[in-house]
Amino acid sequence: MPRPFQRPRLRSTAALFTTMSALAATSLITGPSAAEPFSAEPCALTRTQAHHSEGLDTWNTAYPRPARALDAVMVFLSFPDATPRTTPDELAADHFPATSRFFEQASYGKFTLRPHPLRQWIRMPQPSTAYAIQRDWSASRRAAYLRDALTAVDGLVDFSRYDVVYFVADPDAPGVDSDATKVVNLDVPLRADGADIRRVVTVFERHPPDRLVLAHETGHVFDLPDLYHRPVDGKGDWDTFVGDWDLMGSQFGLSPDLFAWHKWKLGWLESRQVACVRGSTRLTLEPLGAGAGAGAGTAGAASFGLGRGTKLAVVRTGPDSALGFEARGAVGNDTATCREGVLVYRVNAGSPSGGGPVQVLDAHPRTEACWETSVYPPLADAPVALGESFTVPGTGVRVDVEGRTASGQWTVRIATR
């Protein structure tokens, strides 16, 4: 298992600055890049040019696919205008093993994220205030930050050994803004230690941090989109698209497990666990979190022996669109869920990250639930409950939740026009 270590410098500072010189002009990766065949299922939407497209017929090889164990390096950055009040070990414990546990449960044990913290502070050359760190960071200041960080850590980390890179800033430095935590995607990858660095997770979280924030940002490293709605004028609610129902919408959600659509995209669901519905079909849906085991580091693969039933039903509604049906219950990553039942949502492969590529449909539009804990109470009771029916507006597609088995599976009938 690779770990950061002291070694001879693998690249010159001059070469590093040459590589970084184009960084200010970088942009988000929007094209499909290289592709690997993924699924021939008729309901698998085609990946489009949209950033983090929800199409899943092919895998974008510009991103590491979390269908195996991946290694992540954590570099801790301090600044000359502040003395850290925390240690690297304390900050690493803020995020791990919680982040690894979330993904191991979500993937039914198919994916393990292995963290490798550097365990020492790396001093940046400029005060924290010099970088003007903020959510909508200017490209030039962001470039300066990454340039200085890579220069400072040169000789301490062999980046060719890692799949994911986290730069963690001293949370108590005066210029650090927790709202700036995000993934920096590079149109032209950095070259270090013979490896391309296509994206870096820049972490500016408080200590302790927001719940599951690193899992959310790591989801972007695996080509998952933002599912929240960002108000254009800065006013309004951010959670109107999916509410509590997926980590990529809100890390604070009561039901943060990834949608079954995302698990299909990431390779965690097999084709036989996805039902492509035409006409009228009666099927049994296994709860999304069933088979998640007891968490990382418990009984190994044996703890993930269940959860092999049908997890997702899909109705294709257009060239780039589909409806997803999945059962959500208080199990796995969703133990704090507000309401159980069959969740229905729209998927649009042509909508970009932040543009509503997934939208949860509310089976109870006149009611709300879990006011004290939900991130968006109007959608907290969105699932279709036992004995209820729901017709998707504008489509004629109807779902009837007819029963529930002793093992917790949901019997549903889905009918299309």
C-alpha positions as semicolon CSV with decimal commas, in nm:
position;residue;x (nm);y (nm);z (nm)
1;M;0,000;0,000;0,000
2;P;0,167;0,325;-0,112
3;R;0,240;0,601;0,136
4;P;0,395;0,947;0,106
5;F;0,766;0,928;0,167
6;Q;1,089;1,127;0,153
7;R;1,271;1,076;-0,177
8;P;1,485;1,260;-0,430
9;R;1,308;1,536;-0,619
10;L;1,137;1,382;-0,922
11;R;1,089;1,702;-1,118
12;S;1,260;2,038;-1,127
13;T;1,102;2,355;-0,996
14;A;1,154;2,513;-1,336
15;A;0,958;2,234;-1,503
16;L;0,683;2,271;-1,246
17;F;0,643;2,642;-1,315
18;T;0,635;2,572;-1,689
19;T;0,355;2,323;-1,634
20;M;0,164;2,563;-1,413
21;S;0,197;2,859;-1,650
22;A;-0,116;2,762;-1,843
23;L;-0,326;2,694;-1,535
24;A;-0,492;3,035;-1,521
25;A;-0,660;2,962;-1,853
26;T;-0,796;2,622;-1,750
27;S;-1,163;2,538;-1,756
28;L;-1,395;2,258;-1,657
29;I;-1,366;1,945;-1,862
30;T;-1,686;1,933;-2,066
31;G;-1,621;1,689;-2,350
32;P;-1,672;1,313;-2,337
33;S;-1,296;1,246;-2,366
34;A;-1,210;0,881;-2,419
35;A;-1,484;0,629;-2,363
36;E;-1,510;0,269;-2,255
37;P;-1,822;0,062;-2,337
38;F;-2,033;0,040;-2,026
39;S;-2,381;-0,099;-2,086
40;A;-2,589;-0,210;-2,380
41;E;-2,912;-0,182;-2,182
42;P;-3,183;0,000;-2,382
43;C;-3,250;0,230;-2,087
44;A;-2,887;0,336;-2,045
45;L;-2,884;0,697;-2,162
46;T;-2,604;0,804;-2,393
47;R;-2,333;1,021;-2,238
48;T;-2,347;1,373;-2,381
49;Q;-2,121;1,678;-2,394
50;A;-2,277;1,807;-2,069
51;H;-2,034;1,842;-1,778
52;H;-2,069;1,531;-1,558
53;S;-2,337;1,397;-1,794
54;E;-2,576;1,144;-1,644
55;G;-2,546;0,933;-1,958
56;L;-2,392;0,598;-1,871
57;D;-2,358;0,400;-2,191
58;T;-1,981;0,461;-2,171
59;W;-1,737;0,557;-1,898
60;N;-1,536;0,879;-1,935
61;T;-1,179;0,758;-1,887
62;A;-1,064;1,107;-1,785
63;Y;-1,203;1,010;-1,443
64;P;-1,093;0,723;-1,217
65;R;-1,369;0,466;-1,198
66;P;-1,443;0,361;-0,838
67;A;-1,502;-0,004;-0,914
68;R;-1,184;-0,109;-0,734
69;A;-0,968;0,012;-0,446
70;L;-0,829;0,364;-0,506
71;D;-0,560;0,551;-0,314
72;A;-0,592;0,913;-0,204
73;V;-0,312;1,138;-0,076
74;M;-0,391;1,414;0,176
75;V;-0,149;1,709;0,188
76;F;-0,190;1,957;0,476
77;L;-0,102;2,320;0,398
78;S;-0,017;2,587;0,656
79;F;0,053;2,957;0,604
80;P;0,302;3,209;0,745
81;D;0,020;3,427;0,885
82;A;-0,119;3,157;1,117
83;T;0,000;2,888;1,356
84;P;-0,213;2,572;1,315
85;R;-0,428;2,487;1,617
86;T;-0,492;2,137;1,488
87;T;-0,269;1,855;1,374
88;P;-0,277;1,674;1,039
89;D;-0,389;1,362;1,223
90;E;-0,688;1,548;1,368
91;L;-0,788;1,684;1,029
92;A;-0,747;1,345;0,864
93;A;-0,976;1,199;1,132
94;D;-1,237;1,463;1,043
95;H;-1,285;1,288;0,708
96;F;-1,168;0,929;0,751
97;P;-1,285;0,662;0,804
98;A;-1,626;0,832;0,754
99;T;-1,567;0,902;0,384
100;S;-1,438;0,554;0,311
101;R;-1,725;0,401;0,507
102;F;-1,983;0,596;0,308
103;F;-1,847;0,472;-0,024
104;E;-1,799;0,115;0,093
105;Q;-2,160;0,101;0,208
106;A;-2,290;0,277;-0,105
107;S;-2,098;0,040;-0,333
108;Y;-2,196;-0,279;-0,146
109;G;-1,829;-0,339;-0,075
110;K;-1,719;-0,305;-0,438
111;F;-1,517;0,014;-0,381
112;T;-1,267;0,109;-0,112
113;L;-1,111;0,455;-0,082
114;R;-0,775;0,427;0,095
115;P;-0,647;0,753;0,249
116;H;-0,276;0,833;0,285
117;P;-0,230;1,151;0,493
118;L;0,112;1,314;0,481
119;R;0,104;1,365;0,863
120;Q;0,296;1,692;0,863
121;W;0,223;2,055;0,781
122;I;0,363;2,188;0,454
123;R;0,429;2,563;0,471
124;M;0,295;2,774;0,183
125;P;0,517;3,068;0,078
126;Q;0,243;3,334;0,093
127;P;0,002;3,438;0,371
128;S;-0,341;3,279;0,345
129;T;-0,496;3,619;0,271
130;A;-0,276;3,660;-0,037
131;Y;-0,470;3,393;-0,228
132;A;-0,815;3,560;-0,194
133;I;-0,974;3,220;-0,130
134;Q;-1,350;3,218;-0,191
135;R;-1,625;3,009;-0,349
136;D;-1,608;3,176;-0,691
137;W;-1,231;3,188;-0,698
138;S;-1,053;3,379;-0,973
139;A;-0,852;3,154;-1,205
140;S;-0,529;3,345;-1,145
141;R;-0,549;3,325;-0,763
142;R;-0,649;2,961;-0,778
143;A;-0,356;2,894;-1,012
144;A;-0,117;3,066;-0,771
145;Y;-0,247;2,855;-0,484
146;L;-0,204;2,526;-0,669
147;R;0,136;2,632;-0,806
148;D;0,265;2,716;-0,459
149;A;0,119;2,400;-0,307
150;L;0,275;2,173;-0,565
151;T;0,609;2,349;-0,533
152;A;0,600;2,321;-0,153
153;V;0,524;1,950;-0,156
154;D;0,769;1,866;-0,436
155;G;0,999;1,589;-0,319
156;L;0,762;1,466;-0,047
157;V;0,486;1,297;-0,248
158;D;0,506;1,070;-0,550
159;F;0,180;1,161;-0,722
160;S;0,208;0,868;-0,961
161;R;0,106;0,643;-0,670
162;Y;-0,232;0,807;-0,612
163;D;-0,571;0,823;-0,783
164;V;-0,714;1,115;-0,579
165;V;-0,539;1,429;-0,448
166;Y;-0,662;1,631;-0,148
167;F;-0,500;1,965;-0,055
168;V;-0,623;2,044;0,298
169;A;-0,568;2,401;0,423
170;D;-0,521;2,507;0,786
171;P;-0,884;2,578;0,883
172;D;-0,785;2,853;1,128
173;A;-0,579;3,064;0,886
174;P;-0,747;3,405;0,843
175;G;-0,779;3,388;0,465
176;V;-0,935;3,041;0,451
177;D;-1,302;3,031;0,343
178;S;-1,483;2,702;0,405
179;D;-1,726;2,782;0,125
180;A;-1,439;2,745;-0,124
181;T;-1,404;2,368;-0,078
182;K;-1,439;2,217;-0,425
183;V;-1,280;2,011;-0,698
184;V;-1,058;2,202;-0,940
185;N;-1,089;2,041;-1,284
186;L;-0,804;2,106;-1,523
187;D;-0,863;2,117;-1,898
188;V;-0,488;2,067;-1,943
189;P;-0,367;1,823;-1,677
190;L;-0,065;1,894;-1,463
191;R;0,226;1,658;-1,510
192;A;0,404;1,540;-1,198
193;D;0,612;1,229;-1,129
194;G;0,523;1,088;-1,468
195;A;0,150;1,113;-1,398
196;D;-0,127;1,345;-1,513
197;I;-0,309;1,532;-1,236
198;R;-0,645;1,617;-1,393
199;R;-0,819;1,742;-1,078
200;V;-0,741;1,838;-0,721
201;V;-0,983;1,851;-0,427
202;T;-0,909;2,177;-0,244
203;V;-1,033;2,146;0,115
204;F;-1,092;2,457;0,326
205;E;-1,330;2,308;0,581
206;R;-1,366;2,411;0,942
207;H;-1,266;2,174;1,220
208;P;-1,485;1,976;1,262
209;P;-1,608;1,994;0,902
210;D;-1,952;1,979;0,745
211;R;-2,100;1,629;0,743
212;L;-1,989;1,414;0,446
213;V;-1,848;1,716;0,263
214;L;-1,541;1,526;0,144
215;A;-1,756;1,239;0,017
216;H;-1,954;1,493;-0,189
217;E;-1,641;1,646;-0,341
218;T;-1,493;1,303;-0,404
219;G;-1,810;1,217;-0,595
220;H;-1,708;1,482;-0,850
221;V;-1,373;1,307;-0,891
222;F;-1,580;1,008;-1,007
223;D;-1,775;1,216;-1,263
224;L;-2,088;1,273;-1,054
225;P;-2,269;1,608;-1,098
226;D;-2,393;1,862;-0,847
227;L;-2,764;1,799;-0,798
228;Y;-2,845;2,111;-0,601
229;H;-3,010;2,418;-0,749
230;R;-2,797;2,729;-0,713
231;P;-3,019;3,039;-0,713
232;V;-2,901;3,285;-0,977
233;D;-2,964;3,591;-0,759
234;G;-2,830;3,431;-0,443
235;K;-3,181;3,403;-0,299
236;G;-3,404;3,100;-0,270
237;D;-3,357;2,736;-0,177
238;W;-3,064;2,526;-0,296
239;D;-3,232;2,189;-0,243
240;T;-3,535;2,207;-0,472
241;F;-3,411;1,947;-0,723
242;V;-3,352;1,641;-0,503
243;G;-3,393;1,748;-0,139
244;D;-3,245;1,493;0,103
245;W;-3,220;1,212;-0,147
246;D;-2,860;1,206;-0,278
247;L;-2,522;1,313;-0,142
248;M;-2,455;1,513;-0,458
249;G;-2,754;1,730;-0,373
250;S;-2,666;1,790;-0,009
251;Q;-2,416;1,635;0,229
252;F;-2,660;1,722;0,509
253;G;-2,946;1,513;0,366
254;L;-3,133;1,262;0,580
255;S;-3,102;1,006;0,298
256;P;-2,760;1,077;0,144
257;D;-2,707;0,743;-0,028
258;L;-2,636;0,784;-0,399
259;F;-2,927;0,730;-0,636
260;A;-2,943;0,385;-0,792
261;W;-2,881;0,563;-1,124
262;H;-2,544;0,682;-0,992
263;K;-2,461;0,336;-0,859
264;W;-2,536;0,198;-1,205
265;K;-2,314;0,463;-1,361
266;L;-2,026;0,388;-1,124
267;G;-2,044;0,014;-1,187
268;W;-2,183;-0,085;-0,847
269;L;-2,504;-0,232;-0,988
270;E;-2,505;-0,519;-1,233
271;S;-2,725;-0,507;-1,542
272;R;-2,953;-0,773;-1,395
273;Q;-3,027;-0,538;-1,103
274;V;-3,174;-0,277;-1,341
275;A;-3,518;-0,338;-1,497
276;C;-3,591;-0,155;-1,820
277;V;-3,971;-0,122;-1,819
278;R;-4,196;-0,120;-2,125
279;G;-4,573;-0,158;-2,115
280;S;-4,698;-0,284;-1,782
281;T;-4,461;-0,463;-1,544
282;R;-4,490;-0,595;-1,190
283;L;-4,158;-0,632;-1,010
284;T;-3,996;-0,640;-0,668
285;L;-3,758;-0,360;-0,571
286;E;-3,499;-0,422;-0,306
287;P;-3,428;-0,119;-0,081
288;L;-3,133;0,080;-0,212
289;G;-2,931;0,042;0,107
290;A;-2,997;-0,330;0,154
291;G;-2,672;-0,525;0,131
292;A;-2,461;-0,232;0,246
293;G;-2,312;-0,438;0,527
294;A;-2,207;-0,299;0,862
295;G;-1,949;-0,059;0,722
296;A;-1,581;-0,053;0,636
297;G;-1,347;-0,266;0,839
298;T;-1,610;-0,502;0,980
299;A;-1,659;-0,843;0,826
300;G;-1,499;-0,774;0,492
301;A;-1,672;-0,893;0,177
302;A;-1,890;-1,129;0,376
303;S;-2,080;-0,836;0,527
304;F;-2,191;-0,734;0,176
305;G;-2,337;-1,071;0,078
306;L;-2,695;-0,945;0,037
307;G;-2,836;-0,672;-0,182
308;R;-2,830;-0,853;-0,513
309;G;-3,194;-0,800;-0,608
310;T;-3,344;-0,543;-0,846
311;K;-3,246;-0,195;-0,727
312;L;-3,365;0,025;-1,013
313;A;-3,653;0,031;-1,258
314;V;-3,620;0,264;-1,557
315;V;-3,869;0,398;-1,810
316;R;-3,708;0,562;-2,112
317;T;-3,889;0,889;-2,193
318;G;-3,672;1,036;-2,468
319;P;-3,330;1,028;-2,637
320;D;-3,163;1,189;-2,334
321;S;-3,422;1,133;-2,062
322;A;-3,562;0,862;-1,838
323;L;-3,757;0,802;-1,519
324;G;-3,598;0,615;-1,229
325;F;-3,785;0,415;-0,963
326;E;-3,608;0,289;-0,652
327;A;-3,705;0,181;-0,301
328;R;-3,565;0,389;-0,016
329;G;-3,569;0,279;0,346
330;A;-3,390;0,330;0,677
331;V;-3,093;0,106;0,598
332;G;-2,729;0,153;0,496
333;N;-2,640;0,518;0,445
334;D;-3,009;0,613;0,479
335;T;-3,068;0,517;0,843
336;A;-3,200;0,867;0,924
337;T;-3,444;0,877;0,631
338;C;-3,765;1,072;0,682
339;R;-4,009;0,856;0,481
340;E;-3,982;0,511;0,327
341;G;-4,127;0,411;-0,008
342;V;-4,062;0,413;-0,381
343;L;-3,880;0,726;-0,495
344;V;-3,941;0,851;-0,849
345;Y;-3,709;1,089;-1,033
346;R;-3,633;1,228;-1,376
347;V;-3,288;1,190;-1,531
348;N;-3,164;1,408;-1,817
349;A;-2,827;1,321;-1,969
350;G;-2,814;1,654;-2,151
351;S;-2,836;1,871;-1,838
352;P;-2,500;1,975;-1,690
353;S;-2,384;1,961;-1,331
354;G;-2,589;2,211;-1,133
355;G;-2,850;2,232;-1,409
356;G;-3,093;1,975;-1,268
357;P;-2,972;1,652;-1,433
358;V;-3,179;1,463;-1,173
359;Q;-3,507;1,592;-1,029
360;V;-3,706;1,409;-0,764
361;L;-4,081;1,393;-0,826
362;D;-4,303;1,459;-0,526
363;A;-4,576;1,200;-0,478
364;H;-4,722;1,422;-0,202
365;P;-4,697;1,778;-0,340
366;R;-4,940;1,922;-0,086
367;T;-4,756;1,805;0,224
368;E;-4,415;1,837;0,388
369;A;-4,228;1,635;0,651
370;C;-3,940;1,635;0,898
371;W;-3,931;2,011;0,937
372;E;-3,663;2,010;1,206
373;T;-3,411;1,791;1,024
374;S;-3,479;1,784;0,649
375;V;-3,280;2,005;0,414
376;Y;-3,599;2,058;0,210
377;P;-3,921;1,943;0,382
378;P;-4,140;1,967;0,068
379;L;-3,949;1,668;-0,078
380;A;-3,888;1,481;0,247
381;D;-4,210;1,283;0,193
382;A;-4,164;1,244;-0,183
383;P;-4,166;0,859;-0,200
384;V;-4,478;0,667;-0,297
385;A;-4,582;0,482;0,018
386;L;-4,730;0,135;0,060
387;G;-5,079;0,115;-0,092
388;E;-5,039;0,440;-0,286
389;S;-5,030;0,519;-0,658
390;F;-4,857;0,799;-0,842
391;T;-4,884;0,913;-1,204
392;V;-4,584;1,108;-1,333
393;P;-4,711;1,443;-1,461
394;G;-4,703;1,484;-1,836
395;T;-4,614;1,123;-1,911
396;G;-4,899;0,889;-1,820
397;V;-4,646;0,662;-1,646
398;R;-4,804;0,521;-1,330
399;V;-4,655;0,335;-1,035
400;D;-4,859;0,139;-0,782
401;V;-4,688;0,025;-0,461
402;E;-4,882;-0,293;-0,396
403;G;-4,703;-0,466;-0,112
404;R;-4,399;-0,529;0,097
405;T;-4,239;-0,865;0,167
406;A;-4,125;-0,996;0,503
407;S;-3,765;-0,924;0,400
408;G;-3,848;-0,558;0,329
409;Q;-3,872;-0,566;-0,050
410;W;-4,135;-0,357;-0,226
411;T;-4,376;-0,503;-0,482
412;V;-4,461;-0,246;-0,745
413;R;-4,649;-0,226;-1,073
414;I;-4,525;0,022;-1,331
415;A;-4,739;0,096;-1,635
416;T;-4,653;0,309;-1,938
417;R;-4,886;0,432;-2,207
